[in-house]
Amino acid sequence: MKLKTIVQAITAASLAATLLLCDTAHAVPTGNHAQFEIAQHYTLGGTDGWDYIGYDPVRHHLFISRASHVQVVDTQSGKLIGEIANTDGVHGFAFVQDEKLGFITNGRSDTITVVNLDTLRTVETIKAGGRDPDGILYAANLKRLYVSNGHDQSVSAIDPATRKVVATMAVGGKPESLAVDSDGRVFVNVEDKSEIVVMDGKSNKVLRHWPIAPCEGPSGLAIDTKSERLFTVCSNQRMMVIDARSGHQVAQLPIGGHPDAAAFDPVLKTAFSSNGADGTLTVVHEDDADHYTVLQNVPTEVGAKSMALDGDAHRVYLVSSKFGPAPAATANDPHPRASVVPDTFNVLVAQRMTQKAAN
């Protein structure tokens, strides 16, 4: 998952308007549905880029990847309360509450950092099951961690109690975000194949490859386990709703450019897409298992491509910054990223508006 340059972001944003005519979705007045707004900003500073963010719902801590270290924010105060060092090429987070452990994928060092969630101290650094560990998911019903190995085109299963890799499954392309259903089937987006791969989390075997065209470059993935629907967000400004039993395409929703994360709130029956290119948070309501409505495109900030959901408080956390010019291209880096302006990196908190404000 990579941060686009400002030029790429503006170009992608300009394409979003065409998708608003998408045949299976329409924006309507929100009525009694929850409306969201950016209610708070927490400034953290620093000039590093970022990838995933993760939310620990027990301690109300937000974990933010920052290139080679992790910033941890207390969401109740908005204060930076700790940093986790030596996470080279940090990507994603998973939280195993029974063990009071957090697991952090480090793409450049091909390792996974294990931290004590109470103290934020590193307990162990383990070797990943493949190169470039990226997306990570804890499946509580299986008591297993699943890790996308981007350069190895595989997904590894890890026992969090022993911290050992117990299986690695080839998925035939670059895996990204993961989800799990109530029966222990694990799903992963395959970014370069426009597929969702279905795995049996009990036997650690690949079951199906589901094509999801016209979705291009699927990244974020979320699931409604009750209605058995997957929500995958695509680089060509679509959210695809997929039947998690059959792989059938249920709906396509218009979203913004460069989405990098998806989330689903089962209480509000609402799916989210964080769109970095145009700086929006798309809010989609599940009217029923087969019908969906775009409720809002909440203004956020350009670059706010990653998010984490607090399902208890119904808040969405995003991060972004202001950007300066990209450095000159070189042979080793032909597509350099835009620079982060110092002291502008911040956390954005999207939450439901009060009824009075919504009216």
Buried (B, 14 or more C-beta within 10 A) or exposed (E): BEBBBBEBBBEBBEBBEEBBEBEBBEBEEBEEBBBBBBBBEBEBEBBBBBBBBBBBBEBBBBBBBBBBBBBBBBBEEBEBEBBBEBBBBBBBBBBBBEBBBBBBBBBBBBBBBBBEBEEBEBBEBBEBBBBBBBBBBBBEEBBBBBBBBBEBBBBBBBEBEEBEBEBBBBBBBBBBBBBBBEEBBBBBBBBBBBBBBBBBBEEBEBEBBBEBEEBBBBBBBBBBBEBBBBBBBBBBBBBBBBBBEEBEBBBBBBBBBBBBBBBBBEEBBBBBBBBBBBBBBBBBBBEEBEEBBBBBBBBBBBBBBBBBBBBEEBBBBBBBBBBBEBEEEEEEEEEBBBBBEEEBBBBBBBBBBEEEEBE
